[in-house]
């Protein structure tokens, strides 16, 4: 991240600054209320910096998946209201994100004032990275700031398109994400142990391969565990398997060659059906009934993972240990979350569902860092280049020319 410009590297005083944030917050379908505003609060360092430096602030974000169709339930108006309460100052709201009316509102902003634009994805052109849509957004501002790490792996107009038409820098949240996650790849304190859960092995293959020379052990729970157990020759009953058994076998061979331990469950909770009323039983992995499926890790596995985690100087965790949405199958995830929250170690958590679980358990503040990006964090740690970060200007280019953006 040191090579990319941040908002601190430019003069924003009096400038119209378009900030791409990630306000894709969870909303209760029954009440229409925001259930977790942590993504809003995560952008406060950038917003407050811009307020203090007298910028005219234009915030833009998506919410949900409207696929180009405006929907009242996915309007960002309620986010503007919540942000206004958090900041204790007015946050103006535009009922669209482009067009003459929006431009007029933006031009009336005073230094230090804020406007939030309507949901970008009400326009189908956003996800298509349409150049005309990107230009319409760019017309609103003098400078572009990307502070949306959670969507920086997307080729969308507000992520990469706008950067073609405006001076482009990183926000303070984006900088923190890349710096923190980057340390895991560059110089983690050892022992460095990784805990992976969730359903799909395919989502994590590149991550595992990219960190093999950096980690000491990899613990695997969740639906992923069934694929690895199957690769070892165990009966896994009706557990969901991808076409990844061969991949799991290859990964286990690679970890062995690299001196990395792969630690799989010793016992699991199994059930015939995935619902709260299903009868569940705990069994050793050697005795999984053919008519049942794995729904959580067992007590012996919780102890096994705990012992390994307690050896750690650094931990990275992504993915639940069971089918967390069903309360009866969430105990393994809750127990492991509590263990990680009490470690005397650097504890870094991938975003997405894992971050939501920690928020629900009120354990976010007990972790060293909880990423705001799920897919983006995995892509970054897998060694991939995130389009949104690539689009930000390099410090070197202007240093060579002896120029700065505000000259």
N, C-alpha and C positions, 0 to 999 in steps of 0.2 A: 504493500500500500504506500510505502514511502516514495514510490516512483510516480504516484498519481496525485494530481492537485486536489486539495480539499478546499472547502469554503473559507478556510483561514488564509489561503494563498491569494485571495482576490479582494478588491475593494467593492463592498456591496452597498455602501452608503448612498441612499437615494435611488438605488437601482431597483428595477422590477425583477424579482428573483422567482423563477418557477421551480418549485421543489416537488419532486416525485417522492411521495411518501407511501407507506403501505398501511392503509387504514382498513384493510380487509378484516374487520373485527367480527367475532361471532355474535349473532343476534338471535334472541329467543323468538321462535316462530309464533308462539302464542301471544306474547306481550309486545313484540316488536322492540324490545329493549336490548341495549348492548350488554352482553353478559361478561365480557372481559375487555378492558380498555388498555391492556398492557402495550399493545402495538402503538396506540396513540401516545402513551407516556414515553415510549422508547424514542420518539422523534423530538422530545422537548429540548434536548441539548442544542440541536440544530435550529429549531424555531426560536428559542431564547437568544441564541447567538445572533440570529438575523434581526430580531427585535432590538437588541442592545446596539447593533451596528446600523440601525436606521434604514434597513432594507424595506422595500414594499413587497410583501410576501404573498405569493400565489401558490397554494397547495393543491396538488392533484393526486388522485388515487383511484383504484378500482374497488369494488365491493361485490363479492359473489360472482356468479356467472350468468349475467343477463343475455349474453350472446347478441348484443346489438339492439336489444329490445328494452326500452325504458320500463322500469317497474318500481312502483312506489315503495315496495318492501325493501328494495336495494338502493334507495336514495341515500346519499351521504349527508342529508340535512341533519339527521340525528347525531352524526359524528361532529358536525360543525357546532352543534349545541353542547356536546360533551367537551369538546376541546375548549370552547369558550369558558365553560365552568372551571376547567382545570387551570387555564391561563389567567382567569379572572379579568378577561378583557374581551371585547366583542370579536367574534369571528364571522365575517360576512359570508353569505352563501350565494353562489351563482347557480341558477337552475339549468345551466348547460356548462360544457367545458370549453367550447369554442364559439366563435361568431361575434358579430358586431356588438350585441348587448353585453357579452362577457368582456369584450375589449373596453367598452365604455366604463363598466364597473371597475376594472383593473386600473384604468387611467385616473380614476378618482381616488385611488388609495393614497393615503399619506404615509410618510416614512414610519415604520414600526407597526403599521396596520396589516391585517391578515384577511385573505379571502380564500375559501375552500371551493373548488370547482365541483360540479356534479360528476357522478360516476363515469369515468372514462370509458368503461365497457358498455355504456348505453350506445356507443358508436362502434359498429362492427369493425371499422377501420383501425381501431386501437390494436386489436390482436393481430390484424393483418400487416401491421407496421406500414400503413399507407402513408406515402410521402406527403400528400396534400394535407392529411390530418395532422401529421407531425409538424408541418409548416404552420398550420393554423394555431397549434399550441405554442409554437416558438414565437409567433407574432405577439403573444401576450407579454413577453419578457425580454430582458437584456442579458440574463444569465440563467443557466440551468444547473440545478443541484440534484444529484441522485442520492436520496437517503432511503431508498427502498431495497434493502438487501434481499428481502424475501421474494422479490420478483425480478431480480437482476439476472436470473438465468433464462429470462424470456426475451425473444426478439419482438418486442412490442414498440409501438410508436412512441409512447411516453418514456420508454427505457433506452432505446437506441436511436430511434428516428429523430427526436428533438435534438440530440447531441450533435447531429450533422449541421444544425442551423444556428446553434448558440454556443458561446464559451461554456464548457461543461466541467463541473467539479464534483467531488464526493462530499456528502454530508457527514456529520460527526458520528452518526450511528453506523453508516456504511463503513467508515474508517475503522471504528471499533470492532465491527464484525470481522473484517478482513485481517486486522492486526491480531485479534484473539485467536481466530481459527488458523491463521498462518503460523502461529507459534507451535501448534500441534504438528504441523508438517516440517517445521524447520528445526526446532530445538526443545522438544517437550522434556520436562523433568521425568526421570525414570525411577521406578517402573511405571510405564505408560500402558494402561489397560483399557480395553474398549469393550463396551457392552452393547450388543445389537439385538433388536427385537423387530416386531412388525411382521407382516405376512410374507413379503417377497424377498427371496434371495437375489433376484435379478436387480432390485433397487440398490443393493449394497455391494455387488461384486467388484465394481471399479474402485469403490472406497477401500475394501479389504485389500485388494491388490496394490493400491497406492500407498498404504501405510504399513505393509509387511516388514519393511526394513526399519520401522520406527517404534513398533509396539512390542510388548512382552507377552501379552495374552489377549485373546478375543473370546468373550463369553457370548453365547448365542441362545436366545430365548424366543418367545413368540412363535408365530406360525413358521418362521424360518427354520426353527429347530427341527421340525418334522422332516424337512428335506435333507438336513445333515444327518439325522438319525437313520433315515432311509439309506443314505449313501454308505452308512456303516453296517447296513444289513439288518437293521431292526424293523420289526413290524410296526407300522404307524397307524394301522386301522384306516379310518375314513378321513384322516387329516388331509387338508388340502396340500397337494404337491404341485409345484410348477414343473416345467421341463428342465429342471435345474439340478437333478440328482448328480449328473455327470460333472456339472460345474462345481457342486459342493465337494465331490471327490477330489477334483483338481485343486480346489482351494486348500483342502486338508493336506494334500501332498505338498503344496507350495509352502504352507505354514510350517510344516515339519522341516523342510529344507532350510527355512529361514530361522529355525530355532524358536518359533512362536508357538505358544500353546493355544489350541482351540479347545474351549471348555464347553461341553454340551450338558444338557440337563441329565440328572440321575433319576429323577422321578417327575411325573407330570400329572396334572388334573385332566381327566377325560370325561366326555359326556356324549350321549347319542345325538343330542340336538343343541343348537346354539340359542338357548333362551333361558331366562332366569328360573323357570320351573323345572328345567331338565335335571335329572338326578346325576350328580357328578361323583366320581371317586378318584382317589389318588393311587397311582400305581407306579412301580418301577418302570423304566423305559424298556426293560426286557419283557414286560408283561402287558403291553398295550393291547386291549381287545380289538379284534378285527372289525367289530361293528360300532366302534366309538372313535372320537377324534380328540386330539390335544386341544385344550382350551386355556391352559395356564401352566406355569411351572409349579412344582411341588415344594414341600417344606425342606426336603434334603437338598434340592437345587438352590433354594434361597440361601441355605447355610453355606453351600459350596461357593456360590457367587459372592456371598458376603466375605468369606475368607480371602478370596482372590482380590476383591475390591479393597479390602483393608490393607493390602500390601502396597497399594498404589501411591505414587506421588502425583500422577495425572490420570484422570478418567475422562473418556468421552462416551456419552450415552445417547443412543437414538433408537426409539421404537419400544412399544410396550411389550411386556413379558407374556401377556395373554390377550384374550378378547375383552379389552378393558371396558367397552360400552356395556357389557353385561356385568352388573355388580358382583355376582357370584364368581365371576372369572377374573376379577380385578385385583385379588389379594396379593398375587406375586408381584405385580407392578408396584402396588402401594408399598409393599415391604422393601423392595429394592430402592424405590425413590427415597424412602426414609433413611436407608443405609447410606446412600450416596450423599444425602444432605448432611450427614454427620461425620463424613470423612475429613481427616486432616490432609487434604490434597487439593490440587487444582481440579475443579469439577466443571466440565463444559458439556452442555446439553444441546443436541440438535433441535431445531424448532419443530413446527408442525404439531402433530398430535402429542408428542412428548412434552412440549412446552405447555400445551393446554392441560395436560394431566398435572403438571407441577403447579400450575396456576390454581387448579381445582383443589389440590392438596395444600395450598398455601406454603409451598416450599421453594418458590422461585428465588426468594431473597437468601436462601441457605446455599445456593449454588454460586460458584465463581462467575459463571456466565451462561445465560440461556439465549441461544440464537433466536432471532425473529424469523429466520428462514428455515424451512424444512428441506424442500428440494434443492434450494440454492446452497444450503450448507453441505448437503451430500455431494452436489456437483463440485463445489469448491474443494472439499476434502478428497474427492476422487481425482483431483489433478486437472479438472476441466477449467477452461477459460469461460468466465461468466460474461455474456455479451454486454451487460450493463456496466460492468467494470472496465472492460476493454474500450468502451465508448468514451470514457472519461479522459480528459487531456493529461498527458505526461508532463511532469515538472521539467524534465530534461529538455523537451523541445523548445520551451520558451527561454530556459536558461542559456541554451546555446545561442539563441538569437539576441539575448540581452534584452528581452521584452517582458512585459507583464500584461495581463488582460486589461488592466485599467489605464494603461498608458495611451 
